[in-house]
Amino acid sequence: MTIKILGTGCFNCQKLEVLTRQAGEELNIQANFEKVTEIDKIVEYGIARTPGLVINEKVLCSGRIPPISQIKTWIQEAE
């Protein structure tokens, strides 16, 4: 499983990364976490606002920080 956090490093981007890693740990999943900070690569995913969360190349949210329960659901659905 590949999980990408899209963002330039702002507070919200960092918070989403922390929550997503925590969700992965709590679910005990094996995942490759990537942080995408280059604007041109972020734009390729079609999001207008960061942070963005991409699991297995599927954009699941952008412009907000979802609750950890939602992140866990998305991870479980992607397994």
C-alpha positions in Angstrom: 0.0 0.0 0.0 1.2 3.5 -0.9 0.0 6.5 1.1 0.9 10.0 0.0 0.5 13.2 1.8 0.3 16.1 -0.6 1.4 19.5 0.7 4.2 22.0 0.9 4.9 21.5 4.6 2.4 23.8 6.3 0.9 23.0 9.7 -2.1 21.3 8.3 0.0 19.1 6.0 2.2 18.1 8.9 -0.9 17.3 11.0 -2.4 15.1 8.3 0.9 13.2 8.0 1.0 12.6 11.8 -2.7 11.4 11.9 -2.2 9.2 8.8 0.9 7.5 10.2 -0.9 7.1 13.6 -3.8 5.5 11.8 -1.5 3.1 10.0 0.3 2.1 13.2 -3.0 1.6 15.0 -4.2 -0.7 12.2 -0.8 -2.4 12.1 -0.6 -2.1 8.3 2.5 -2.2 6.1 2.5 1.0 4.0 5.0 3.0 2.1 4.5 6.6 3.2 5.5 9.4 0.8 5.4 13.2 1.2 4.8 15.0 -2.0 5.9 18.7 -1.7 6.6 19.7 -5.3 3.7 21.9 -6.5 3.8 20.5 -10.1 3.4 16.9 -8.7 0.6 18.0 -6.4 -1.3 19.6 -9.3 -1.0 16.4 -11.3 -3.4 14.9 -8.7 -6.0 17.5 -9.5 -6.4 19.0 -6.1 -6.8 22.7 -5.6 -6.0 22.9 -1.9 -3.6 21.2 0.4 -3.3 19.0 2.4 -4.2 16.1 0.2 -4.3 12.4 1.0 -3.8 9.8 -1.6 -3.9 6.0 -1.0 -2.9 3.7 -3.8 -3.1 6.6 -6.3 -6.7 7.5 -5.3 -7.2 11.0 -4.0 -9.4 10.7 -0.9 -9.4 14.2 0.4 -8.0 17.7 -0.1 -8.1 21.0 1.6 -9.0 19.6 5.0 -7.9 17.3 7.8 -10.2 14.4 8.2 -10.7 12.7 11.5 -8.5 9.8 12.3 -11.5 7.4 12.2 -12.1 8.4 8.5 -8.4 7.9 7.7 -8.6 4.4 9.2 -11.7 3.6 7.2 -10.0 4.6 4.0 -6.9 2.6 4.8 -9.0 -0.5 5.6 -10.9 -0.1 2.3 -7.7 0.1 0.4 -6.2 -3.1 1.8 
